[in-house]
Amino acid sequence: PQRILLTEHFRCVPPIIAFSSDTYYDRKIQPLRADRPVGLGAPVVTVPVPDGRREDLPDYGQVNVAEAEALVTRAAAIVADPAYQGRTIGVVSLLSGSGQAAYLLHRLRETIGPEELERRALRVGDPYTFQGDGRDVVLISMVVATADGDFGAFTKRDFHRRVNVAASRARDQLWVFH
């Protein structure tokens, strides 16, 4: 069957959906959301984690601990910031086969607490966990660097879908930890 491309997009602020439009849809996605959240800062923020490498953790498997801790610290700051009052939060681990999502959820429960996780409708998972869903603020953990610092390019079609879904789940702000 012929594929139909929906070109009008209402969920994300324009700078967020522009990434997907430019990268995956030949700039054919029209951002139609007009409002701009006040007080949140830049809609897309990248956070380099220089020592972020995967390691084997008992009970979790492959985890990029430095990246996870940087993300948890930012999530705690977001929860404490009055500008983010009432905003929902999503945390996406791009590598679904690693233990990153489970480790992140564990650390978020310890740091933020289960009550706040519930208030924020905070969900943690891989991109497919968020398919058809969104959050006001999304934090993405790239996870990719191995213990020796090597990483591969996300060039396979499956990786394109993961990145596209993960990025386009954020309504107001997207944080990328890499």
C-alpha positions in Angstrom: 0.0 0.0 0.0 1.0 3.5 -0.6 2.4 5.3 2.4 0.7 8.6 3.5 2.8 11.2 5.1 1.0 13.5 7.5 2.8 16.8 7.1 1.1 18.9 9.8 2.5 18.7 13.3 0.9 20.2 16.4 2.6 18.4 19.4 6.1 19.8 19.5 7.4 23.4 19.5 8.9 24.1 16.1 12.6 23.8 17.0 12.0 20.2 18.3 10.0 18.9 15.3 12.4 20.7 12.9 15.0 18.1 13.7 12.8 15.2 12.6 11.5 17.2 9.6 15.0 18.1 8.4 16.6 14.7 9.1 13.9 12.2 8.2 11.1 13.9 6.2 13.0 16.0 3.7 11.7 19.2 5.5 8.1 18.3 4.7 6.7 18.5 8.2 5.0 21.8 8.9 5.2 22.8 12.6 1.8 24.3 13.5 2.1 24.8 17.2 2.2 28.6 17.9 2.7 28.8 21.6 6.1 28.9 23.2 6.6 27.9 26.8 7.9 30.7 29.0 10.8 30.3 31.4 12.1 26.9 30.2 15.1 28.1 28.3 16.2 26.6 25.0 13.8 24.0 23.5 16.6 21.6 22.6 19.6 21.2 25.0 22.5 18.8 24.4 24.6 17.7 27.4 27.9 16.1 26.6 29.1 13.6 29.2 32.8 13.2 28.7 33.3 10.1 30.7 30.1 8.4 29.6 30.8 4.8 28.8 28.8 1.6 29.2 29.8 -0.8 31.9 28.3 -4.1 33.2 26.4 -3.5 36.4 25.0 -6.4 38.5 21.2 -6.5 38.3 21.1 -4.1 35.3 23.5 -5.3 32.6 25.0 -2.6 30.2 24.6 0.8 31.7 26.2 4.2 30.9 26.4 5.3 34.6 27.9 8.7 34.0 25.2 9.6 31.5 22.5 8.2 33.7 23.7 10.2 36.7 23.9 13.4 34.6 20.3 12.8 33.4 19.0 12.1 37.0 20.7 15.3 38.3 19.0 17.3 35.5 15.7 15.7 36.2 15.9 16.5 39.9 16.8 20.1 39.0 13.8 20.3 36.6 11.4 19.0 39.3 12.8 21.6 41.8 12.5 24.5 39.3 9.2 26.4 39.6 9.3 27.1 35.8 8.6 23.4 35.3 5.7 23.2 37.8 3.1 20.8 36.6 5.0 19.7 33.5 5.1 16.0 32.6 8.5 14.3 32.1 9.6 11.4 29.9 13.0 9.7 30.0 14.1 7.7 27.0 17.0 5.2 26.7 17.8 4.8 23.0 19.3 1.3 23.5 16.5 -0.9 24.5 18.7 -4.0 24.9 20.8 -2.3 27.6 19.8 -2.0 31.3 19.9 1.8 31.0 16.1 2.3 31.4 15.9 0.1 34.5 18.8 1.8 36.0 17.4 5.3 35.3 14.1 4.4 36.8 15.8 3.0 39.9 17.9 6.2 40.3 14.9 8.5 39.6 12.9 6.8 42.3 15.7 7.2 44.8 16.4 10.8 43.9 13.0 12.3 43.1 10.8 9.9 44.9 7.8 7.8 43.7 5.2 10.5 44.6 6.9 13.1 42.3 7.3 10.5 39.6 3.6 10.0 39.7 2.7 13.7 39.8 4.9 14.2 36.7 3.5 11.2 34.9 7.2 10.3 34.6 7.7 7.4 32.3 11.0 5.7 31.6 11.6 3.4 28.6 12.9 2.9 25.1 11.4 5.0 22.2 8.7 2.4 21.6 7.4 2.8 25.1 6.5 6.4 24.0 5.0 5.6 20.6 1.8 7.5 20.3 2.5 9.3 23.6 4.4 12.5 24.6 5.6 14.5 27.6 6.2 18.2 28.1 9.9 17.6 28.8 11.8 14.6 27.5 15.3 13.6 28.5 17.1 11.2 26.2 20.0 9.0 27.2 22.0 8.0 24.1 23.9 5.2 26.0 26.0 4.2 22.9 29.7 4.5 24.1 31.1 1.1 25.0 33.6 0.5 27.9 36.5 1.2 25.6 35.0 4.4 24.3 34.0 3.0 20.9 30.6 3.7 19.5 28.9 3.1 16.2 26.9 5.5 14.0 23.1 5.2 14.2 22.8 4.5 10.5 20.5 1.5 10.4 16.8 2.2 9.6 15.8 0.9 13.1 18.0 3.5 14.8 16.5 6.3 12.6 13.0 5.3 13.8 14.2 5.2 17.4 15.8 8.7 17.3 12.8 10.1 15.4 10.3 8.7 17.9 12.4 9.7 20.9 12.9 13.3 19.8 9.4 13.9 18.7 7.8 12.9 22.0 8.9 16.2 23.6 6.2 18.9 23.5 8.1 21.8 25.1 11.7 20.8 25.7 14.2 18.1 24.7 17.4 17.2 26.6 19.9 14.9 24.9 22.7 13.3 27.0 25.5 12.0 25.0 
